[in-house]
């Protein structure tokens, strides 16, 4: 399978932007506690998820089996074709933009044989300005099996959100409805002055009156 996670963690921002994608920050739980927050979301049913770090909520569709950690979700398709879906929250400087996110990802993918940017267009997700891009390239260098990717980029203050899908280009239609579900249900939390998420915005209404222990138990099982 194509290493999208490795690609995203290798994304570089041009000076004076940050030089690395940060999937862990001092604001996140300790490593031990982060392990406790690890969620394994499998089964062919929709799987509502609140990011363990509190930055976003989304309904992960039935077509993927997923693993969730703070700021990072990794899903493998379960509809009989190779497919990888990732969602990442990235620390960026205030000068970052969705266009810059796309340029940095293209820096990596342009090295692949027969790379071609098919489209990029303005997009709206969670009522906010975003950018959607799709591109193709040789799948493991095989001209007869072109790989395809579609990514949505959103920047909010000092955080960037990247929803990235990748698989064989001729099999994209298998997961189109799944991706539409992700885009339609993706919600970001407001950020306070320190860039921390206001998680209350993302809690389901029927959970807001519960105690912390009840809320924690409910979110671990999905909501």
Order of alpha helices (4+ residues) and beta strands (2+ residues): alpha-alpha-beta-beta-beta-beta-beta-beta-alpha-beta-beta-beta-beta-alpha-beta-alpha
